Amino acid sequence: MPDQVDPRWPPPSHDPYQDAGTEQINMNWGPPAPEHYEPWSAGPPPSGPALTPPLGGPVIPPPAQPTWWKSAGLWVGLVAGVVIGAAATFAVMSLHRGAPNHAATQAPSSTQVPASTQVSTSPPSSAAALPPNTEGVVYISTKSGKTHCAISTDSVTCEAQFTDSPIIDGQHANDVKVTNATGVQWTVGNMGTHPDTVTLDYQTYHAQGWTIVASSSGTRFTNDQTGHGMLVSVSHVDAF
């Protein structure tokens, strides 16, 4: 028996509307209308099974899907990662630059001065007080009578025939001066005589903020506030 052929396939070549009254024709035949796709920027078109016409017709493959959007998305993600990393690095560097340097603004630690080097601000209780004259000066003479000194609040000047003094204008300097903050200064001068001069014994005195310790080896003058002073004798003068 010969194969039975579907009279609807293939469709008649003549105008179906012409014979509409004599034979029935399936007017719904044909491949389904293509689905509506969004623009490529919204993503790839949906995939689905191949569209097959009725009654074993030829297979219609689905539209080919573009791949360019995958490469574009990869490049966009890579660039975004680089930009985000650079922004984070810049923010961290900005914070480090703006952070205050705590090590440079810390207050220096105080240093304790050993008791043996601390400056006394008051004279010894056993020191004998020497009052100043109306000019605020105390004149003293050593027990040997070889050295005479003038004591004021900011300096002490002593005069003697020093044997190791520097040469000034061709002769030995005979006056030496020490202040409450500096070393000694040598000059050539003449202190003169003063009726209110006090002759010292070998003991401790206090006058105009200076502590005076007289001994056979010399006379030591120490400023009570700064600790500066000098040890005076005819043979040598030592500043401290």
N, CA and C of each residue as an Amber inpcrd file, in Angstrom:
protein
   720
   0.8590000  -1.1830000   0.0000000   0.0000000   0.0000000   0.0000000
   0.8980000   1.2380000   0.0000000   0.6450000   2.1470000  -0.8940000
   1.4680000   3.3680000  -0.9290000   1.2900000   4.2090000   0.3170000
   2.3790000   4.9870000   0.6150000   2.3370000   5.8430000   1.8130000
   1.2370000   6.8730000   1.6670000   0.5900000   7.1020000   2.7770000
  -0.4300000   8.1310000   2.7900000   0.2260000   9.4970000   2.9790000
  -0.1780000  10.4220000   2.1820000   0.3890000  11.7740000   2.2120000
  -0.6430000  12.7130000   2.7880000  -0.2030000  13.5110000   3.6610000
  -1.0790000  14.5160000   4.2570000  -1.4430000  15.5040000   3.1770000
  -2.7240000  15.5660000   2.8880000  -3.1340000  16.4800000   1.8080000
  -2.8440000  17.9360000   2.1450000  -2.5680000  18.2620000   3.4270000
  -2.2830000  19.6650000   3.7890000  -0.8450000  20.0530000   3.5630000
   0.0130000  19.1400000   3.2030000   1.4490000  19.4320000   3.0370000
   1.9330000  18.8930000   1.7400000   2.6050000  19.5680000   0.9370000
   2.7730000  21.0180000   1.1040000   1.5100000  21.7670000   0.7980000
   1.3320000  22.9520000   1.1560000   0.1070000  23.7000000   0.8850000
  -0.0730000  23.9030000  -0.6120000  -1.2940000  24.0310000  -1.0520000
  -1.5620000  24.2150000  -2.4850000  -0.9200000  25.4840000  -2.9960000
  -0.4620000  25.4460000  -4.2310000   0.2100000  26.5810000  -4.8340000
  -0.7390000  27.6250000  -5.3630000  -2.0230000  27.2530000  -5.4950000
  -2.9350000  28.2450000  -6.0050000  -3.4920000  29.0480000  -4.8650000
  -4.2050000  30.0830000  -5.2070000  -4.7350000  31.0150000  -4.2080000
  -5.7380000  30.2990000  -3.3470000  -5.4890000  30.1890000  -2.0380000
  -6.4350000  29.4730000  -1.1810000  -7.7740000  30.1680000  -1.0960000
  -7.7690000  31.4770000  -1.2830000  -9.0250000  32.1790000  -1.1620000
  -9.9360000  31.9190000  -2.3680000  -9.3180000  31.4680000  -3.4500000
 -10.1050000  31.2130000  -4.6550000 -10.9790000  29.9810000  -4.4750000
 -10.4420000  28.9440000  -3.8010000 -11.1920000  27.7190000  -3.6190000
 -11.7030000  27.5980000  -2.2020000 -11.9400000  28.7320000  -1.5670000
 -12.3730000  28.6710000  -0.1690000 -13.6780000  27.9740000  -0.0200000
 -14.4910000  27.9970000  -1.0810000 -15.7880000  27.3560000  -0.9410000
 -15.7550000  25.8880000  -1.2370000 -14.6740000  25.3220000  -1.8500000
 -14.6430000  23.9230000  -2.2660000 -13.8210000  23.0670000  -1.3490000
 -12.6990000  23.6010000  -0.7470000 -11.8940000  22.7760000   0.1560000
 -11.4690000  23.6100000   1.3480000 -11.2690000  22.8900000   2.4350000
 -10.8860000  23.5640000   3.6660000  -9.3670000  23.6040000   3.7660000
  -8.8450000  24.7500000   4.0930000  -7.3870000  24.9570000   4.2090000
  -7.0820000  25.4690000   5.6140000  -6.0680000  24.8880000   6.1820000
  -5.6360000  25.3290000   7.5180000  -4.9460000  26.6770000   7.3970000
  -5.6580000  27.7110000   7.7600000  -5.1060000  29.0680000   7.6290000
  -4.1430000  29.4170000   8.7680000  -4.0540000  28.5230000   9.7740000
  -3.1590000  28.8100000  10.9080000  -1.7790000  28.2040000  10.7520000
  -1.5940000  27.5480000   9.6080000  -0.2760000  26.9180000   9.4330000
   0.8020000  27.9760000   9.2770000   1.9520000  27.5470000   9.6340000
   3.1180000  28.4280000   9.4750000   3.9320000  28.4890000  10.7600000
   5.1350000  28.8660000  10.6770000   5.9670000  28.9400000  11.9110000
   5.4390000  30.0310000  12.8330000   5.5500000  29.7950000  14.0900000
   5.0660000  30.8150000  15.0440000   5.8280000  32.1180000  14.8880000
   5.1290000  33.1680000  15.2240000   5.7670000  34.5040000  15.1330000
   6.9510000  34.5830000  16.0780000   8.0190000  35.2280000  15.6210000
   9.2080000  35.3260000  16.5200000   8.8670000  36.1070000  17.7790000
   9.4990000  35.6740000  18.8660000   9.2770000  36.3590000  20.1430000
   9.9350000  37.7390000  20.1310000   9.4320000  38.5860000  21.0220000
   9.9750000  39.9410000  21.1150000  11.2220000  39.9330000  21.9990000
  12.3460000  40.3610000  21.4370000  13.6090000  40.3870000  22.1840000
  13.9090000  41.8120000  22.6420000  14.5280000  41.8670000  23.8460000
  14.9900000  43.1700000  24.3450000  16.2800000  43.5610000  23.6180000
  16.6680000  44.8120000  23.6520000  17.9440000  45.2180000  23.0200000
  19.1050000  44.4340000  23.6040000  20.1860000  44.3270000  22.8110000
  21.3390000  43.5270000  23.2360000  21.9330000  44.0200000  24.5330000
  21.7980000  45.3290000  24.8330000  22.3760000  45.8530000  26.0620000
  21.7030000  45.2980000  27.2910000  20.4720000  44.7970000  27.1790000
  19.7570000  44.2540000  28.3260000  20.1490000  42.8190000  28.5920000
  20.9900000  42.2060000  27.7700000  21.3850000  40.8280000  27.9990000
  21.1510000  40.0010000  26.7540000  21.6090000  38.7600000  26.7550000
  21.4290000  37.8850000  25.5830000  19.9780000  37.4810000  25.4160000
  19.5400000  37.1920000  24.1780000  18.1560000  36.7410000  23.9650000
  17.9670000  35.3640000  24.5730000  16.7670000  35.0620000  25.0050000
  16.5110000  33.7570000  25.6280000  16.6990000  32.6440000  24.6220000
  17.2250000  31.5570000  25.1430000  17.4090000  30.3820000  24.2920000
  16.1900000  29.4640000  24.4150000  15.9600000  28.6910000  23.4710000
  14.8050000  27.7720000  23.5060000  14.9500000  26.7020000  22.4450000
  14.0460000  25.7750000  22.4140000  14.1210000  24.6870000  21.4270000
  13.8810000  25.2190000  20.0230000  14.4190000  24.5050000  19.0970000
  14.2170000  24.8910000  17.6960000  12.7480000  24.8630000  17.3450000
  12.3580000  25.8150000  16.5260000  10.9650000  25.9080000  16.1020000
  10.7270000  24.9200000  14.9580000   9.7910000  24.0470000  15.1850000
   9.5180000  22.9910000  14.2080000   8.1310000  23.2050000  13.6200000
   8.0430000  23.3050000  12.3470000   6.7120000  23.4510000  11.7450000
   5.9060000  22.1730000  11.9220000   4.6210000  22.2310000  11.8120000
   3.7790000  21.0250000  11.9660000   4.0350000  20.0380000  10.8480000
   3.7050000  18.7990000  11.1870000   3.7190000  17.6810000  10.2360000
   5.1030000  17.4340000   9.6940000   6.1710000  17.5050000  10.5620000
   7.5110000  17.0870000  10.1620000   8.1600000  17.9690000   9.1550000
   7.8950000  19.2590000   9.1680000   8.5410000  20.1860000   8.2560000
   9.9950000  20.4250000   8.6210000  10.6970000  21.2470000   7.8840000
  12.1290000  21.5090000   8.1740000  12.3030000  22.2280000   9.5000000
  13.4100000  21.9130000  10.1690000  13.7140000  22.4950000  11.4810000
  14.2870000  23.8960000  11.2900000  13.7100000  24.8350000  12.0480000
  14.1700000  26.2310000  11.9880000  15.0140000  26.5010000  13.2360000
  16.3040000  26.6920000  13.0740000  17.1550000  26.9020000  14.2740000
  16.8490000  28.2370000  14.9320000  17.1150000  28.3200000  16.2650000
  16.9060000  29.6080000  16.9620000  17.9380000  30.6180000  16.5190000
  17.6380000  31.8990000  16.6570000  18.6050000  32.9400000  16.2660000
  19.9300000  32.7790000  17.0120000  21.0010000  33.0500000  16.3070000
  22.3280000  32.9540000  16.9230000  22.4750000  34.0180000  18.0100000
  23.0670000  33.5970000  19.1350000  23.2410000  34.5320000  20.2550000
  24.5980000  35.2260000  20.1480000  24.6380000  36.5360000  20.2720000
  25.9210000  37.2540000  20.1710000  26.7920000  36.9890000  21.3950000
  28.0770000  37.0130000  21.2140000  29.0390000  36.8030000  22.3130000
  29.8190000  38.0560000  22.6580000  29.6010000  39.1190000  21.8800000
  30.3940000  40.3270000  22.1610000  30.1130000  40.9020000  23.5310000
  28.8800000  40.7080000  24.0320000  28.5530000  41.2940000  25.3380000
  29.3160000  40.6240000  26.4710000  29.7070000  39.3260000  26.2750000
  30.4960000  38.6760000  27.3190000  31.8760000  39.3210000  27.4380000
  32.5360000  39.5400000  26.2960000  33.8500000  40.1930000  26.3350000
  33.7660000  41.6130000  26.8950000  32.7220000  42.3400000  26.4780000
  32.5510000  43.7090000  26.9880000  32.3470000  43.7210000  28.4950000
  31.5280000  42.7710000  28.9970000  31.3050000  42.7080000  30.4450000
  32.5760000  42.3900000  31.2040000  33.4270000  41.4880000  30.6230000
  34.6940000  41.1740000  31.2790000  35.5920000  42.3990000  31.3860000
  35.6840000  43.1790000  30.2920000  36.5260000  44.3820000  30.3170000
  35.9750000  45.4290000  31.2800000  34.6460000  45.5670000  31.3150000
  34.0460000  46.5440000  32.2350000  34.3510000  46.1760000  33.6830000
  34.2400000  44.8790000  34.0320000  34.5420000  44.4510000  35.3930000
  35.9990000  44.6660000  35.7510000  36.9150000  44.3950000  34.7900000
  38.3350000  44.5960000  35.0420000  38.6610000  46.0630000  35.2880000
  38.1230000  46.9450000  34.4440000  38.3720000  48.3860000  34.6200000
  37.7930000  48.8810000  35.9390000  36.5910000  48.4030000  36.2900000
  35.9710000  48.8210000  37.5570000  36.8220000  48.3910000  38.7380000
  37.3930000  47.1690000  38.6970000  38.2470000  46.7090000  39.7880000
  39.4930000  47.5570000  39.9400000  40.1160000  47.9260000  38.8050000
  41.3140000  48.7710000  38.8630000  40.9890000  50.1390000  39.4590000
  39.8570000  50.7280000  39.0350000  39.4710000  52.0500000  39.5440000
  39.2000000  52.0000000  41.0420000  38.4920000  50.9650000  41.5050000
  38.1730000  50.8490000  42.9390000  39.4530000  50.6580000  43.7560000
  40.3900000  49.8180000  43.2510000  41.6430000  49.6110000  43.9680000
  42.4650000  50.8910000  44.0750000  42.5240000  51.6590000  42.9710000
  43.2700000  52.9090000  43.0020000  42.6510000  53.9040000  43.9820000
  41.3120000  53.9610000  43.9990000  40.6400000  54.8810000  44.9270000
  40.9100000  54.4980000  46.3730000  40.9110000  53.1930000  46.6790000
  41.1730000  52.7560000  48.0490000  42.6110000  53.0870000  48.4590000
  43.5730000  52.8700000  47.5520000  44.9660000  53.1930000  47.8510000
  45.1480000  54.6830000  48.1110000  44.5200000  55.5150000  47.2870000
  44.6220000  56.9690000  47.4750000  44.0310000  57.3900000  48.8150000
  42.8940000  56.7680000  49.2120000  42.2780000  57.1340000  50.4870000
  43.1840000  56.7780000  51.6560000  43.8260000  55.5950000  51.6100000
  44.7190000  55.1960000  52.7010000  45.9240000  56.1300000  52.7900000
  46.5020000  56.4880000  51.6320000  47.6410000  57.4030000  51.6340000
  47.2600000  58.7760000  52.1580000  46.0530000  59.2330000  51.8380000
  45.6000000  60.5430000  52.3270000  45.4650000  60.5290000  53.8350000
  44.9430000  59.4050000  54.3850000  44.7950000  59.3160000  55.8310000
  46.1550000  59.3450000  56.5150000  47.1580000  58.6480000  55.9190000
  48.4910000  58.6430000  56.5230000  49.1340000  60.0170000  56.4660000
  48.9220000  60.7270000  55.3450000  49.5140000  62.0670000  55.2560000
  48.8520000  63.0510000  56.2120000  47.5250000  62.9030000  56.4220000
  46.8230000  63.8550000  57.2890000  46.9230000  63.5320000  58.7530000
  47.3810000  62.2820000  59.0700000  47.4480000  61.9250000  60.4710000
  48.5270000  62.7200000  61.1680000  48.2540000  63.1890000  62.2830000
  49.2660000  63.9530000  62.9920000  50.4330000  63.0630000  63.3820000
  51.6140000  63.6540000  63.2270000  52.8020000  62.9960000  63.6660000
  52.9090000  63.0590000  65.1580000  52.3460000  61.9570000  65.9780000
  52.3120000  61.9970000  67.4270000  53.7100000  62.0170000  68.0370000
  54.6770000  61.3840000  67.2980000  56.0180000  61.3450000  67.8610000
  56.6430000  62.7200000  67.9270000  56.2990000  63.6800000  66.9570000
  56.9060000  64.9920000  66.9500000  56.2850000  65.9410000  67.9230000
  54.9770000  65.6850000  68.3860000  54.2840000  66.6270000  69.2490000
  54.2710000  66.2040000  70.7200000  54.8990000  65.0620000  71.0850000
  54.9070000  64.6380000  72.4720000  55.8210000  65.5300000  73.2960000
  55.4360000  65.8300000  74.5150000  56.2390000  66.6470000  75.4130000
  57.4730000  65.8760000  75.8390000  58.6490000  66.5160000  75.8940000
  59.8650000  65.8110000  76.3150000  59.7540000  65.3480000  77.7480000
  60.3070000  64.1810000  78.0080000  60.2530000  63.6480000  79.3640000
  61.1880000  64.4430000  80.2580000  60.7660000  64.6410000  81.4740000
  61.5760000  65.4070000  82.4120000  62.7480000  64.5600000  82.8880000
  63.8790000  65.2060000  83.1090000  65.0780000  64.5250000  83.5790000
  65.3390000  64.9300000  85.0150000  65.4450000  63.9360000  85.8750000
  65.6990000  64.2050000  87.2720000  67.1740000  64.5430000  87.4670000
  67.4270000  65.6760000  88.0950000  68.7980000  66.0850000  88.3760000
  69.2320000  65.4110000  89.6570000  70.3990000  64.7530000  89.6670000
  70.8680000  64.1230000  90.9130000  70.9670000  65.1420000  92.0350000
  70.7430000  64.6600000  93.2370000  70.7220000  65.5620000  94.3920000
  72.0440000  66.2950000  94.5590000  73.1500000  65.6340000  94.1470000
  74.4590000  66.2590000  94.3360000  74.6900000  67.4350000  93.4060000
  73.9050000  67.5440000  92.2920000  74.1060000  68.6280000  91.3360000
  73.0090000  69.6810000  91.3910000  72.0070000  69.5020000  92.2110000
  70.9280000  70.4750000  92.2960000  71.4360000  71.7730000  92.9350000
  70.9260000  72.9060000  92.4590000  71.3350000  74.2190000  92.9530000
  70.5000000  74.5750000  94.1750000  71.1500000  74.9790000  95.2160000
  70.4620000  75.4000000  96.4240000  69.9600000  76.8290000  96.2570000
  68.7370000  77.0920000  96.6870000  68.1640000  78.4360000  96.5770000
  68.1860000  79.1840000  97.9020000  68.7950000  78.5870000  98.8770000
  68.8800000  79.2800000 100.1730000  70.2680000  79.0460000 100.7590000
  70.8190000  80.0350000 101.4540000  72.1740000  79.9090000 102.0380000
  72.1570000  78.9590000 103.2320000  73.3140000  78.4170000 103.5730000
  73.3690000  77.5740000 104.7810000  72.9190000  78.3480000 106.0100000
  72.2910000  77.6380000 106.9300000  71.7800000  78.3120000 108.1260000
  72.8990000  78.8780000 109.0040000  74.1100000  78.3120000 108.8480000
  75.2320000  78.7880000 109.6640000  75.9720000  79.9620000 109.0440000
  75.5380000  80.3990000 107.8280000  76.2330000  81.4910000 107.1520000
  75.9570000  82.8170000 107.8480000  76.9900000  83.6040000 107.9750000
  76.8580000  84.9300000 108.5820000  76.4490000  85.9240000 107.5140000
  75.3910000  86.6970000 107.7830000  74.8680000  87.6530000 106.8030000
  75.7030000  88.9210000 106.8030000  76.0070000  89.3990000 105.5900000
  76.7380000  90.6520000 105.4330000  75.7920000  91.6600000 104.7740000
  75.3890000  92.6990000 105.4730000  74.4430000  93.6700000 104.8970000
  75.1260000  94.5750000 103.8730000  74.4040000  94.9950000 102.8470000
  74.9840000  95.8930000 101.8300000  74.9680000  97.3360000 102.3180000
  75.7360000  98.1780000 101.6200000  75.7250000  99.6110000 101.9200000
  74.5580000 100.2720000 101.1900000  74.5160000 101.5700000 101.1930000
  73.3960000 102.2840000 100.5720000  73.3670000 102.1160000  99.0580000
  74.4520000 101.6980000  98.4770000  74.4990000 101.4740000  97.0350000
  74.1690000 100.0260000  96.6600000  73.8670000  99.1900000  97.6400000
  73.5360000  97.7910000  97.3740000  74.7520000  96.9330000  97.1300000
  75.9210000  97.3450000  97.6450000  77.1720000  96.6170000  97.4370000
  77.7670000  96.2500000  98.8010000  78.3850000  95.0580000  98.8490000
  79.1000000  94.6060000 100.0420000  80.5740000  94.5120000  99.6810000
  81.4290000  95.2250000 100.4260000  82.8630000  95.1780000 100.1930000
  83.4900000  94.2800000 101.2530000  84.3270000  93.3500000 100.7670000
  84.9850000  92.4330000 101.7090000  86.4840000  92.3760000 101.3840000
  87.2390000  91.9170000 102.3870000  88.6750000  91.6940000 102.2350000
  88.9960000  90.3450000 102.8400000  89.8890000  89.5830000 102.1960000
  90.2620000  88.2750000 102.7450000  91.0910000  88.4560000 104.0200000
  91.2390000  87.3450000 104.7810000  91.9500000  87.4010000 106.0530000
  93.4090000  87.7890000 105.8700000  93.9770000  87.3720000 104.7060000
  95.3650000  87.7170000 104.4180000  95.5150000  89.1710000 103.9880000
  94.4370000  89.8230000 103.5760000  94.4810000  91.1960000 103.1260000
  94.9800000  91.3480000 101.7090000  95.2110000  90.2360000 100.9830000
  95.7450000  90.3160000  99.6210000  94.6570000  90.4850000  98.5540000
  93.4110000  90.1540000  98.9030000  92.3260000  90.1890000  97.9130000
  91.1800000  91.0260000  98.4730000  90.6450000  91.9150000  97.6230000
  89.4870000  92.7460000  97.9840000  88.3940000  92.5020000  96.9290000
  87.1520000  92.4350000  97.3970000  86.0450000  92.0930000  96.4830000
  84.8530000  93.0020000  96.7450000  84.0780000  93.2180000  95.6610000
  82.8080000  93.9650000  95.7250000  81.6960000  93.0160000  95.2860000
  80.6760000  92.8520000  96.1340000  79.6030000  91.8780000  95.8950000
  78.2890000  92.6360000  95.6740000  77.6390000  92.4000000  94.5230000
  76.3020000  92.9400000  94.2380000  75.3860000  91.7700000  93.8740000
  74.1260000  92.0900000  93.5770000  73.1710000  91.0060000  93.3440000
  73.4610000  90.2120000  92.0670000  74.0970000  90.8100000  91.0780000
  74.3100000  90.1060000  89.8070000  75.7600000  89.7910000  89.5020000
  76.7230000  90.2320000  90.3330000  78.1260000  89.9590000  90.0310000
  79.0000000  90.0940000  91.2810000  80.2130000  89.5150000  91.1440000
  81.2570000  89.6590000  92.1670000  82.5430000  90.0440000  91.4440000
  83.2120000  91.1170000  91.9050000  84.4740000  91.5570000  91.3160000
  85.5410000  91.5530000  92.4040000  86.6700000  90.8820000  92.1050000
  87.7700000  90.7990000  93.0660000  89.0330000  91.4010000  92.4530000
  89.8480000  92.0190000  93.3140000  91.0780000  92.6720000  92.8730000
  92.2480000  92.1700000  93.7120000  93.3290000  91.8030000  93.0080000
  94.5310000  91.3120000  93.6900000  95.6870000  91.3390000  92.7020000
  96.8970000  91.0910000  93.2010000  98.0770000  90.9860000  92.3380000
  98.2050000  89.5170000  91.9060000  97.3460000  89.1540000  90.9500000
  97.2860000  87.7670000  90.4950000  98.5670000  87.4030000  89.7490000
  99.0160000  86.2000000  89.9660000 100.2540000  85.7440000  89.3260000
 100.0090000  85.0070000  88.0080000  98.7870000  84.5410000  87.7520000
  98.5220000  83.7870000  86.5140000  97.4320000  84.4440000  85.6740000
  97.2160000  85.7540000  85.8650000  96.1810000  86.4540000  85.1030000
  96.6710000  86.7360000  83.6930000  95.7710000  86.9520000  82.7400000
  96.1850000  87.2660000  81.3680000  96.8310000  88.6460000  81.2740000
  97.6260000  88.8420000  80.2160000  98.3040000  90.1120000  79.9820000
  97.3760000  91.0240000  79.1850000  97.1080000  92.2190000  79.7310000
  96.2710000  93.2070000  79.0470000  97.0350000  94.5220000  79.0050000
  97.2470000  95.0500000  77.7840000  98.0020000  96.2960000  77.6020000
  99.3880000  96.2060000  78.2430000 100.0250000  95.0470000  78.1250000
 101.3890000  94.8830000  78.6070000 101.5340000  94.6000000  80.0720000
 100.4840000  94.3970000  80.8010000 100.5730000  94.1040000  82.2210000
  99.5330000  93.0740000  82.6250000  99.7550000  92.4310000  83.7710000
  98.8200000  91.4300000  84.2550000  97.5030000  92.0940000  84.6770000
  96.3850000  91.4640000  84.2600000  95.0760000  91.9390000  84.7250000
  94.9910000  91.7430000  86.2300000  94.4470000  92.7550000  86.9140000
  94.3630000  92.6790000  88.3740000  92.9310000  92.6390000  88.8980000
  91.9490000  92.7200000  87.9800000  90.5400000  92.6150000  88.3740000
  89.9050000  91.4280000  87.6440000  89.1220000  90.6530000  88.3580000
  88.4010000  89.5310000  87.7630000  86.9450000  89.6170000  88.2290000
  86.0110000  89.3960000  87.2740000  84.5870000  89.5400000  87.5660000
  83.8370000  88.2960000  87.0990000  82.8860000  87.8540000  87.9100000
  82.0070000  86.7500000  87.5460000  80.5620000  87.2080000  87.7750000
  79.6620000  86.8420000  86.8320000  78.2370000  87.1750000  86.9890000
  77.4740000  85.9310000  87.4320000  76.1840000  86.1250000  87.6530000
  75.3730000  85.0010000  88.1050000  75.0210000  84.0360000  86.9720000
  75.4490000  84.3340000  85.7210000  75.0870000  83.4740000  84.6020000
  76.2330000  83.2000000  83.6410000  77.3930000  83.8840000  83.7650000
  78.4830000  83.7230000  82.7990000  79.7910000  83.4370000  83.5060000
  80.8420000  83.2340000  82.6750000  82.1750000  82.9960000  83.2190000
  82.8460000  84.2750000  83.6790000  84.1710000  84.2070000  83.8710000
  84.9120000  85.3380000  84.4190000  85.3550000  86.2750000  83.3060000
  85.5570000  87.5380000  83.6980000  86.0650000  88.5760000  82.7970000
  87.2280000  89.2750000  83.4910000  88.3420000  89.4210000  82.7430000
  89.5380000  90.0380000  83.2990000  89.6750000  91.4730000  82.8050000
  90.1030000  92.3530000  83.7000000  90.3570000  93.7620000  83.3290000
  91.5320000  94.2880000  84.1640000  91.9910000  95.4490000  83.7510000
  92.9940000  96.1840000  84.5490000  92.2720000  97.3710000  85.1730000
  92.2490000  97.4550000  86.4890000  91.5030000  98.5220000  87.1310000
  92.0240000  98.8470000  88.5150000  91.2350000  99.6820000  89.2080000
  91.5910000 100.0730000  90.5760000  90.2920000 100.2210000  91.3490000
  90.0480000  99.2890000  92.2440000  88.8050000  99.2890000  93.0150000
  88.7910000 100.3860000  94.0760000  89.9620000 100.7950000  94.5490000
  90.0060000 101.8170000  95.5910000  89.7730000 101.2370000  96.9770000
  89.7280000 102.1090000  97.9490000  89.4930000 101.6930000  99.3370000
  88.1070000 102.1570000  99.7700000  87.5020000 101.3660000 100.6740000
  86.1570000 101.6720000 101.1590000  86.1310000 101.4550000 102.6670000
  85.6570000 102.4540000 103.3890000  85.6750000 102.3480000 104.8600000
  84.7470000 101.2690000 105.4050000  83.7550000 100.8640000 104.6300000
  82.8020000  99.8530000 105.1120000  83.1960000  98.4300000 104.7020000
  84.4750000  98.2430000 104.3410000  84.9370000  96.9080000 103.9580000
  84.9730000  95.9910000 105.1670000  84.4860000  94.7640000 104.9800000
  84.4430000  93.7430000 106.0360000  85.5610000  92.7380000 105.7870000
  86.3910000  92.4770000 106.7960000  87.4480000  91.4760000 106.6870000
  86.8880000  90.1180000 107.0890000  87.0650000  89.1450000 106.2050000
  86.4730000  87.8160000 106.4220000  87.3810000  86.9440000 107.2810000
  86.7660000  86.0700000 108.0400000  87.4710000  85.0080000 108.7320000
  87.2660000  83.7270000 107.9220000  87.8950000  82.6260000 108.3090000
  87.7270000  81.3760000 107.5820000  86.4110000  80.7250000 108.0060000
  85.3450000  81.1770000 107.3750000  84.0230000  80.6330000 107.6540000
  83.1060000  80.9400000 106.4700000  81.8020000  80.6910000 106.6210000
  80.8300000  80.8770000 105.5400000  80.0200000  82.1400000 105.7960000
  79.8050000  82.9030000 104.6850000  79.0420000  84.1460000 104.7580000
  77.9630000  84.1260000 103.6590000  77.0480000  85.1010000 103.7780000
  76.0170000  85.2670000 102.7510000  75.8020000  86.7540000 102.5270000
  75.8240000  87.1620000 101.2380000  75.6420000  88.5820000 100.9210000
  75.0380000  88.7070000  99.5340000  73.9290000  89.4250000  99.4150000
  73.2960000  89.7880000  98.1380000  73.0500000  88.5850000  97.2020000
  72.5850000  87.4830000  97.7830000  72.2740000  86.2960000  96.9730000
  73.4710000  85.4350000  96.6490000  74.6150000  85.6560000  97.2930000
  75.8250000  84.8700000  97.0880000  76.2360000  84.2280000  98.4130000
  76.7060000  82.9900000  98.3000000  77.2730000  82.3120000  99.4640000
  78.7870000  82.3600000  99.3410000  79.4660000  82.8440000 100.3870000
  80.9190000  83.0280000 100.3800000  81.5240000  82.0740000 101.4020000
  82.4220000  81.2420000 100.9200000  83.1360000  80.3170000 101.8030000
  84.6130000  80.7090000 101.7660000  85.1270000  81.2250000 102.8950000
  86.5230000  81.6770000 102.9840000  87.3720000  80.6110000 103.6550000
  88.5170000  80.3520000 103.0480000  89.4590000  79.3880000 103.6080000
  90.8740000  79.8440000 103.2870000  91.8660000  79.1180000 103.8140000
  93.2640000  79.4910000 103.5810000  93.6940000  79.2350000 102.1380000
  92.9660000  78.3990000 101.4240000  93.3160000  78.0880000 100.0350000
  92.6340000  79.0120000  99.0420000  91.6960000  79.8530000  99.4780000
  91.0110000  80.7630000  98.5810000  89.6060000  81.0800000  99.0680000
  88.9290000  81.9570000  98.3250000  87.5660000  82.3670000  98.6830000
  86.6350000  81.9530000  97.5510000  85.5900000  81.2290000  97.9220000
  84.6470000  80.6770000  96.9300000  83.3500000  81.4690000  96.9760000
  82.9190000  81.9510000  95.7890000  81.6720000  82.7090000  95.6530000
  80.7010000  81.8780000  94.7850000  79.4950000  81.6060000  95.3070000
  78.5070000  80.7980000  94.5810000  77.1710000  81.5250000  94.5860000
  76.5990000  81.7300000  93.3770000  75.2770000  82.3580000  93.2870000
  74.2160000  81.3550000  93.7180000  73.3190000  81.8030000  94.6240000
  72.3250000  80.8870000  95.1770000  71.3020000  80.4180000  94.1470000
  71.0100000  81.2120000  93.1280000  69.9760000  80.8730000  92.1600000
  70.4980000  80.0240000  91.0000000  71.6600000  80.3430000  90.4800000
  72.1620000  79.6660000  89.2760000  73.2780000  78.6770000  89.5490000
  73.9650000  78.8050000  90.6690000  75.0890000  77.9160000  90.9550000
  76.3830000  78.3440000  90.3030000  76.3670000  79.4150000  89.4920000
  77.6010000  79.9180000  88.8840000  78.4300000  80.6450000  89.9440000
  79.7500000  80.6870000  89.6910000  80.6170000  81.4020000  90.6180000
  82.0740000  81.2230000  90.2670000  82.9510000  81.5060000  91.2640000
  84.3960000  81.3650000  91.0520000  85.0860000  81.1640000  92.3930000
  86.2580000  80.5180000  92.2860000  87.1500000  80.3420000  93.4340000
  88.3630000  81.2410000  93.1880000  88.6120000  82.1630000  94.1370000
  89.6260000  83.1840000  93.9220000  90.7680000  83.0160000  94.9390000
  91.9910000  83.0440000  94.3900000  93.2030000  83.1450000  95.2090000
  94.2420000  83.9140000  94.3940000  95.3280000  84.3260000  95.0170000
  96.3230000  85.1020000  94.3010000  96.9800000  84.2640000  93.1910000
  97.1290000  82.9700000  93.4460000  97.8280000  82.1170000  92.4900000
  96.9730000  81.6110000  91.3450000  95.6770000  81.6010000  91.5210000
  94.8040000  81.0970000  90.4440000  93.3620000  81.5310000  90.6800000
  92.5700000  81.5170000  89.5920000  91.1360000  81.8070000  89.6430000
  90.4260000  80.7300000  88.8220000  89.4720000  80.0650000  89.4170000
  88.7130000  79.0050000  88.7390000  87.2490000  79.3700000  88.6860000
  86.6980000  79.4110000  87.4810000  85.2640000  79.6890000  87.3080000
  84.4900000  78.3780000  87.2490000  83.2340000  78.3900000  87.6840000
  82.3640000  77.2070000  87.6160000  80.9340000  77.6130000  87.3870000
